[in-house]
Amino acid sequence: MKTGAKTPMGLEAYWLKCLSHNKNPSRSKKNNFIPDYTDLLEDTNWKRNPVEELSGRERTLLKQRAHHLKPIVHIGQNGITEQIIKEIRRQLFIHELIKIKWSSLSKEDGNKKEQAKELAKRVGAHFIKLIGQNVILYNKRP
C-alpha cells in the first residue's frame, strides 16, 4: 500500500468517526448519499426476508468467515424479546455476518436447528449454521 493512501472505511467506523467529530455523516462535503435505515430498524414487524437462497459454496465461505467471530448478541433466560430482535437486526445491518450466543437454546423446546431457523426468519436473515449454542446469521446490506 502506498504511503498516505487512504484505507477503505467500514460503515460502522465511518459513523463513529463522524459522531466523534460532531458532524452529520449524511451531510458531508463529498455529497455521499447515505440512506437513513433507522425506520427499518425501528419497525418491529420488519419482514425483510431474503429472496434468494445461498448456494452451498456461499454458505461454506460464510462459515469460514464466521469461524473467528465472537458472539455479539447474547440471548439469555428471557428468550427472544422485541429488544433482542431489534438488536440482531441492528447488528446485521452493521456487520452482515454475526454470531449469536443463545444460552436458553435446548432440545426441550423442540429441534434446536428449527428454533434457530425460526429466529432467522423472524429477523429476516439467512440461517448459516448452528454450532452448540452459537447461531450464525447473514443478511446482505441493502
Helices and strands as residue ranges (DSSP letters): H 11-20, G 25-27, H 38-42, H 56-66, E 73-75, H 82-95, E 97-102, G 107-109, H 112-123, E 126-131, E 134-138
